[in-house]
Amino acid sequence: MSETTDPTEDDDRRPEGSRPGLAGPRLVVGLYVLLVLVTATAGFLIATFVEGLEPPRFLFLVPFPPTPLGFAAYGGLTLALVLGVPLALVVLVSRRIDDPA
């Protein structure tokens, strides 16, 4: 007969007051994805309701079409880059620095 593990067994090893799910890195990544999606949605809505927009250029080099999908991609990619690079640097530095304790 095979043994099954009870999902509540891990509760003994978890620090008091902590919950599985939305803690630490998962929360940060969730907020990051949410912000990128909100920005992409805003770009889509702007291009949908505003007439005569110039084509955006990602990193001043890559032109995107002045369509709702083009602005959504531009907004999402721009914010992903602007927030993603510092976030990646924080992760890199936090892994290299020793704990003070």
C-alpha positions as CSV (number, residue, x, y, z in Angstrom):
1,M,0.0,0.0,0.0
2,S,1.4,3.4,-0.8
3,E,1.6,6.2,1.7
4,T,0.0,9.5,1.1
5,T,1.1,12.7,2.7
6,D,-1.3,14.9,4.5
7,P,-1.1,18.5,3.1
8,T,-1.4,19.8,6.7
9,E,1.9,18.1,7.7
10,D,3.9,21.1,6.4
11,D,2.1,23.4,8.8
12,D,4.4,22.3,11.6
13,R,7.5,23.4,9.8
14,R,6.1,26.8,8.6
15,P,6.8,29.8,10.8
16,E,3.9,31.0,12.8
17,G,1.7,33.6,11.0
18,S,2.9,32.7,7.5
19,R,0.5,31.5,4.9
20,P,1.2,29.6,1.8
21,G,0.3,31.3,-1.4
22,L,0.8,35.1,-1.5
23,A,4.1,35.5,0.4
24,G,7.4,37.1,-0.6
25,P,8.5,36.4,-4.1
26,R,5.2,35.1,-5.3
27,L,3.5,38.4,-4.3
28,V,6.2,40.5,-6.0
29,V,5.9,38.4,-9.2
30,G,2.1,38.6,-9.1
31,L,2.2,42.4,-8.7
32,Y,4.7,42.6,-11.5
33,V,2.5,40.6,-13.9
34,L,-0.6,42.6,-12.8
35,L,1.1,45.9,-13.5
36,V,2.3,44.8,-16.9
37,L,-1.2,43.6,-17.8
38,V,-2.8,46.9,-16.6
39,T,-0.3,48.8,-18.7
40,A,-1.0,46.7,-21.8
41,T,-4.7,47.2,-21.3
42,A,-4.2,51.0,-20.9
43,G,-2.2,51.0,-24.2
44,F,-5.0,49.1,-25.9
45,L,-7.7,51.4,-24.7
46,I,-5.7,54.6,-25.6
47,A,-5.2,53.4,-29.1
48,T,-8.9,52.4,-29.3
49,F,-10.3,55.7,-28.3
50,V,-7.7,58.3,-29.3
51,E,-7.4,59.2,-33.0
52,G,-4.3,60.3,-34.9
53,L,-1.6,58.7,-32.7
54,E,2.0,58.4,-33.9
55,P,3.5,55.0,-34.1
56,P,5.4,54.2,-30.8
57,R,9.0,53.2,-30.9
58,F,10.2,50.7,-28.3
59,L,13.6,51.7,-27.0
60,F,13.6,54.4,-29.6
61,L,14.5,51.8,-32.2
62,V,11.7,49.3,-32.9
63,P,8.6,50.8,-34.4
64,F,5.2,49.4,-33.4
65,P,2.1,49.9,-35.5
66,P,-0.4,52.6,-34.2
67,T,-3.1,50.0,-33.6
68,P,-4.6,48.9,-30.3
69,L,-2.5,45.7,-30.3
70,G,0.7,47.7,-31.2
71,F,0.1,50.1,-28.3
72,A,-0.8,47.2,-25.9
73,A,2.5,45.5,-26.8
74,Y,4.5,48.7,-26.5
75,G,3.0,49.5,-23.1
76,G,3.4,46.0,-21.7
77,L,7.0,45.6,-23.0
78,T,8.1,49.0,-21.9
79,L,6.8,48.5,-18.3
80,A,8.1,44.9,-18.2
81,L,11.6,46.2,-19.1
82,V,11.4,49.3,-16.8
83,L,10.3,47.2,-13.8
84,G,12.0,43.9,-14.7
85,V,15.6,45.1,-14.9
86,P,15.6,46.6,-11.4
87,L,13.7,43.6,-10.0
88,A,16.2,41.3,-11.5
89,L,19.1,43.3,-10.1
90,V,17.5,43.2,-6.6
91,V,17.2,39.4,-6.9
92,L,20.8,39.1,-8.0
93,V,22.1,41.3,-5.2
94,S,20.0,39.6,-2.6
95,R,21.4,36.2,-3.5
96,R,25.0,37.4,-3.3
97,I,24.8,39.3,0.0
98,D,25.2,37.2,3.1
99,D,22.6,37.4,5.8
100,P,23.8,39.6,8.7
101,A,22.7,37.0,11.3
